[in-house]
Amino acid sequence: MATKYVSGDPYAWPYDGNLTPANTAVIVIDMQVDFCGKGGYVDQMGYDLSLTQAPIEPIKRVLAACRAAGYKVIHTREGHRPDLTDLPANKKFRSKQIGATIGTAGPMGRVLTRGEKGWEIIPELAPVEGEVVIDKPGKGSFYATDLDLILQTAGIRNLALAGITTDVCVHTTMRDANDRGYECLLLSDCTAATDKGNHEVALKMVKMQGGVFGSVATADAFIKAIADEAEVPNGVLPGKPVADTTVSIAARPYTYELPVAHTAVIMIDFQRDFMLPGGFGAALGNNVDLLQACIPGAQRLLAAARKAGLPIVHTLEAHKADLSDLHPAKLTRGKCPVGMRIGDQSSMGRILIRGEPGNGIVDDVAPLQGEKLLYKPGKGAFYDTDLEEFLQAHHITHLLFAGVTTEVCVQTSMREANDRGYENLLVTDATESYFPGFKASTIEMVVAQGGIVGWVADSHAVSAALGQA
């Protein structure tokens, strides 16, 4: 992998030099008439428009360079529905206090209202055909929008941020992106605030603690990097790049191409409560001995994944001790007698409660130090957990699934992952069910219609392929 860096402060960006049109986007935030045009929201509040207009020319140069080099450009607009059903009462109150009530008539139409003149992006920076425009009701660009889904689908990991204002919408978006694992760069002369001091402080906040939210660079530094093979600045030498090896797995419905550097293993609920006598699975009347059949395949998968250096996540279906994350419907479903419900005391401690003996993973596939342990209150591994943030932070696009039971927690997690754009493979001999017919049916559901949920292969095929990495 060839490396490119933008000369930034406090570090050369991106941190690993992996800067390409395929993984990088520029987000131009709220360059609307309401914020930098005469008669708009900011103008009505009495601020100096020259401050919010200052980034226009640098942004124009960045957009021209991005479009020429094939980098993705995304625009945002802050605005509310005409009926104001997405306008919080406190936000309306604050706008009224400063004399520019959102939704009321102004020189550019109703203030910050979708479809009005003031809501539109200024002509100088108008989107071209094919560029995405995100309409947002809040300060952040991720809140109540599909921005994260668009970025994930496009394979974007690096975000260069421009627009207004630095201290409000730009900073909120950058903080949200940082928490989601994106590598962020703030383009200092492509942003501005209604107060110069706030702009400078906002830049300083990004750079503190070694770049707590990312790095900062000028438009010219960014343009130089994406236009040419940029030199490594400030004497910073990149680490040796890790080759992105892709291996092929003989799978159904067709060959599964696995990029080793972007693949993780998800081990679903190999816990005593489900796998051993005396646990919740047995309390429901199931033959837990049936689940032992998947242990050899799971061990084979783990050994191969660990040798290849793949991130490994172990999930546990578990609830807090006070049951505050347990829905009443889940508590009563199954008609377990009192004494055998979630939270009740059993021979392995309280059933499905974090930290209890029954809620530990069986020794055969126990996690090693450094492998992620994920508590989930639902059947799916994504619901009410930080799994997606973890996967994004590790730039994961492909997932290998194992665990129990095939048709419940494993399948639910695969379907959640599928909707989030991950490429999934179910390792067939590393998963089991209390009902063999359900396992067989689930496998067919996964591969139906050309792989509507993903692929399937056994641990021997997966291990052999990873051995080539």
Beta strands, then each sheet from edge to edge (+ up, - down):
strand 1: 24-29
strand 2: 72-78
strand 3: 105-106
strand 4: 109-110
strand 5: 132-136
strand 6: 158-164
strand 7: 183-192
strand 8: 215-217
strand 9: 246-249
strand 10: 256-259
strand 11: 263-268
strand 12: 312-317
strand 13: 345-346
strand 14: 349-350
strand 15: 372-376
strand 16: 398-404
strand 17: 423-432
strand 18: 455-457
sheet 1: 5+ 2+ 1+ 6+ 7+ 8+
sheet 2: 3+ 4-
sheet 3: 9+ 10-
sheet 4: 15+ 12+ 11+ 16+ 17+ 18+
sheet 5: 13+ 14-
end
